[in-house]
Amino acid sequence: MINNAKNKIKKTVEKWYISSPLYFIVWLTHRVIENEHIKSIRTHSGVIEYNPIFIESLNHETLNEVLEFEVMRIVLKHPYKRKKSNKAISYFSSNLTIKEYSKSKLNFPNSSELFETNEYDRKYFEFYYNMLINNLSLCDKTESIGDIDEDNYLKFFSENTQHWDDDDFYSNIVNDKIENIRNTNNWGNIPNYAKERILATLKPKLNYRAILRNFKASIISSRRKLTRMKPNRRYGFDYMGSKYEYSSKLLFAVDVSGSMDHRTLMNGFSIISNIFNYGVEIIDVIEFDTEVKGKKREIKKAFKDITIAGRGGTAFQPVFDYVEKNDIYDGLIIFTDGYAPTPKWSKKVKAKVVWLFNNERNYNSIKDKLVGLGLSMYIKPE
């Protein structure tokens, strides 16, 4: 049975489909889970955690404000690009930045209230962080929302940024959604000054190796298990700890038609084998053009004797059908030149998907058609 807090969140977010399309599609890139051990709501590692008591204490208007505030934090990629040594000031700076670029009515101070001048209005995260780190007393000017004790703000600020880290994988997932909204010009009720700040966060080039490493971490983390045999890092043996079963399974689907020359294929195999050589129990390889060809092989064997089938057509649907039929994989990487119809993907399949294109031109020609079907990137010349 879905609890009241989760229902309230779901109904609130559904309304963004029309009013705030960017918030809606970015929210859907993250898993929303209950965590009664935190005080409010926080984002990290592709997860939005919430305390159900906190959510249920909010009226509908305030809840919408809180959720919009949190998704704006994701849009600006603060949990994935703003890792700082002082975790409490990081969160305070994030709140201040969001307050400056949103119409939020939450009781966080804006720049002019905090600094008692409008000279610092609509600046950026790093600017506010540097200002606050040199004058901690400014943080006492904030107010509380819900049932959170005002005197304990800095304590739970640290809690909410505890897992913030540099994460190109989730950062680029968000970037893809922003690009899609920019291309369709479907910003909804987001004001122009906020659009400018959001667009300023985009990166023109992808660090594909870093993204693949973060993709690897994300599929390994999906094997997290709770256990009584280890203490919880924060609460000791009063709560269950966690362990990771390093038995993740990856499928590497290789396009053996089109412009995928032998050198490109070997480069792709080398990248995958080097990045996924630890923590992933199985790396299976299948070849495809208009169909899946032959049987799956281990990456070492495929590396040695994979061959290019020729200049025939390509179809992605057989690969997705194969994964749906063999639903044992935590991750799927499709290495291709990109020329094929967009496939259909069953929501029941658990595997996370990455599209790895052989060059930037092919990546740019098809990435927009793959929105909602995983993260896209391309191999840059070494």
Secondary structure, 3 states (H helix, E strand, C coil): CCCHHHHHHHHHHHCHHHHCHHHHHHHCCCEEEECCCCCCEEEECCEEEECHHHHHCCCHHHHHHHHHHHHHHHHCCHHHHCCCCCHHHHHHHHHHHHHHHCCCCCCCCCHHHHHCCCCCCCCCHHHHHHHHHCCHHHHHHCCCCCCCCHHHHHHHHHHHCCCCCCCHHHHHHHHHHHHHHHHHCCCCCCCHHHHHHHHHCCCCCCCHHHHHHHHHHHHHHCCEEEEEEEEECCCEEEEEEEEECCCEEEEEEEECCCCCCHHHHHHHHHHHHHHCCCCEEEEEEEEECCCEEEEEEEHHHHHHHCCCCCCCCCCCHHHHHHHHHCCCCCEEEEEECCCCCCCCCCCCCCCEEEEEECCHHHHHHHHHHHCCCCEEEECCCC
